[in-house]
Structures are given as structure tokens and as C-alpha cells.
């Protein structure tokens, strides 16, 4: 059997990677919810959802990247390590 090796990014990219993942997930879920609420499940639902998704990713992704370090700082200040 061969081992599958995975490479990891350096820790300095944590905030950026977190923002990318969070921005993508939030854009998918938000655009999906807004599409369903506004138009329901219609025959061309996927096309309409994808159009809305492109808008939300264009707006939400940069915002998520920008606020991630700020939010982490707040969360760090409001929590304590359990040691």
C-alpha cells in the first residue's frame, strides 16, 4: 500500500485560508437561501441561484477576507485558554 501524503500551508496563511473557506461557504448558503425565499424552486432555479451566487461571492469574499483578522482578535479577547 502506498501512503497518501498531503502538504499543508504555513500557519501564516491561516487567516487567508479561513477567509476563503468561510467566504465560499457563506456565499453558497446565503445565495441559496435568498434564491429559495425570493423565487422558490422554479424550473431554472440552478441558473438563477448561480447568478445570485456570483454576486454574493463578489461582495462577500472580500469582506470575509478583510474582517477575519478583526473577528479573530475579538474572539481571542473574549475567550480564555483552558489549561
Residue pairs with C-beta under 8 A, 6 or more apart in sequence:
9 17
15 68
15 69
15 72
16 65
16 68
18 68
18 72
19 61
19 64
19 65
19 68
20 61
20 65
22 64
22 68
23 57
23 60
23 61
23 63
23 64
23 65
24 57
24 61
26 60
26 64
27 53
27 56
27 57
27 60
27 61
28 53
30 56
30 60
31 49
31 52
31 53
31 55
31 56
31 57
32 49
32 53
34 52
34 56
35 45
35 48
35 49
35 52
39 45
39 48
42 48
